[in-house]
Amino acid sequence: MPAFAESVLFGALQLSFWGAVLVCAVAATVLAVRRHSTPDPAVRAPDPVFWDVFMGSAVALPAILIPTLASPWFGVVLAALGAGAGVAAYRGSPQILAWQERRRQLRLDRPVNTAAQAEHDALLARWSRYELDPASCIDYPAMTDVRLPETSALIRAMKEAEQLRAVPHQGYAPAVVRFGAALAAAERAAGIPAGITAVGH
């Protein structure tokens, strides 16, 4: 009886080990193939897809064949498990790949957003001079008159940049650029010489 129990325990451990290896290999292969495949034949890269399948098969097939030598039932169970893992990975791959792409894009956008935040702060400081400095309010009243189209456009661009700053993404840096362009346009419309701010005039 102890020998039988030991045999059952060993078989369960063996099945669990090879099952985990198989599931990981199949899921990783499906995700890699989906990542390297594109619907456009002109940009399809067959070599990475081939090697994805080859490497996945090099792990998955032994994970099925080796336990099958001990028991044919192990092979049946593992084949079913591998098929299920493949289907699950295929169905879930769009969400997983989209999540990976978002993380990659966030890493790429981080330095751009950092630079945009610094530029945003400089533009806000430049704008605040027209709004808070009494002399600037007297000399350049057009900068705070929202009835003027240039000033109205400036306020809209400033609000847009501020809203996008709360959750920086690809649209934030272009919004800061639009804010800067709108501020420059409002300054020109108000008769402020290029490169001159309201400080110390």
N, C-alpha and C positions, 0 to 999 in steps of 0.2 A: 504493500500500500504506500509506504513512504517513497518507494522508487517511482510508482505511478504518479503520485502527487508532484514529485520533483520533475518528472518528464513533462507533465502538464504545465508546470510553472515555467520551465525552460522554453517550452513551445510558445507560451503566451509572451514571454519576454522577447523571444526571437521575432515573433510576428509583430509585436509593437515596435521593435527597433527598425525592422525593414519597412514596416508601414510608414513610420515617420520619415525615413529616408526617401521612400517613393513619393510620398505626398509633397515633400519639399522639392524634390527634383522635378516632378511634373508641373507643379505650380510655378516654379522659377522658369522652367522652359517655356511654358505658355506665355508668361508675362514678357520674357525676353523676345519671343517671336512676335508678339503683338507690338512691342515697342519698335522693333526693327522692320516691321512690315508697314507699307503705306499703300493706299489705294491707287497711287499714281505709278504706273510701270516705269516711267522715265526716271523716277528717283528711288526706285526699289533697290535695296542692297542685298543681293542674294547670298553673298558670302557670310555676313553676320547671321542671317537666318539659318543657313546650312550648319554653321558651327554651333548655333544655339541648339538645334535639333540633335546634332551629333553628340554634344556634351551631355545634353539631357538624357539621351538614350543610353549613353555610356554609364550613367548612374542608375537610371530607372530599370533597365533590363536585368542587370545583375540583382537588383533589389527584389525582382520577381522570381528570377530563375534559381537563385541560391536557396531560398526557403522552399521552393517547389521540389527540390531534390530531397528535402526532408519529408515533405508531405504535399501531395498534389492539391489538397484542400487549401493549403497556404497560398498556392499559386492562384487559385480561383478567387480567394478573398482579397489578395493583394491586387489582382487585375481589376476587380470591381472597385477597390479603393482608389487605384490610380485613375481609373476612368472618371470616378466621381470628383476627384481632385482636379482633373483636367477641365471638366465641365464647369465646376465652381470657379476655377481660376479664369476661364474664358469669359464667363458672365460677369465676374467682378473686375476684370482687367481694365475696362474703361474708367471706372471710378478710381482704381489704384493708380493708373497711369496719369490721370488728371491731377490727383493729389501730388504725385511726384513732380509733375510739371509745375504746379503752383509753388511748391517748395523751391524748385530750381529757379523759377522766375523771381521769387522773393529774394533769393540770394543775389541774383543779378541786379535787381532793382534797388537793393539796399544802399550802395554808394551813390546811385543817381538820386534817390530820395533824400539822402543826407545832404548832398550838394543843393538840392532844390529847397530844402528847409532853410539852409543858410541864406540862399537868395531870397526866399520868402520873407525871412526876418528883416533883411536889408530893405526890401520894398515896403514892408509895413512901417519901418522906421522913417523911410522917406515920405510916405504918405501922411504919417502922423504929424509931421511938421506943418503941413498945410492945414490940418484939422485942429491942432492944439496950440500952435504958436500964434498969439494975437496979431503980431505984425504980418505974418503970412496970410492970415485970414483977411486982413485989410487989403494987402497988396494983390492977392490972388483969390478973390472971392469965387471965381469960376470953378476952382478945385473942389469946392463943397456944394456947388449948386447942381443938384441932381436933375434939374430941368434941362440942363445941357446934355446933348446926346453923348459927348465924350466922357463927361463925368458919370453919367448913368451907366455907360458901358464899363467904366472903371470899377464902380461899386459892384456890378454883377460879377466881373472877373475876380474881384477881391473876395467876394463871398464864396464863389466856386472853389477857389484855391484853399480857402479856410475849411470848407466842408470836406474836401478831399484829403486835407492834411490829417484829419482825425484817423483815417484808415488809409495810409499811403499805398498806392499801387501804381500801375503804369500810367494812369491818367493824371497823377499829381504833378509830375514835373512839367508836362505840357501846360497844365493849368497855371502854374507859376510863370511860365513863359508868356502866356496870354495876359496875366496880371501885369507883368512888366511892360508889355507892349501897350496895354490900355493906359497904364500910368503915364508912359511917355507921350501917348497921343493926347491925353488930357492936359499934360503940361504944355505941349505945343499949342493946343487950342486956347490955353489960358495966357499965352504970350510969354512963357518962361523960356529963356534961352537954353539951348541944348547943353546938357552937362552942368547946368546951374540948378542948385536946389534952393529951398527957401531958407537955409541956414545962413545966418550972419549977413543977410542982405540989408 
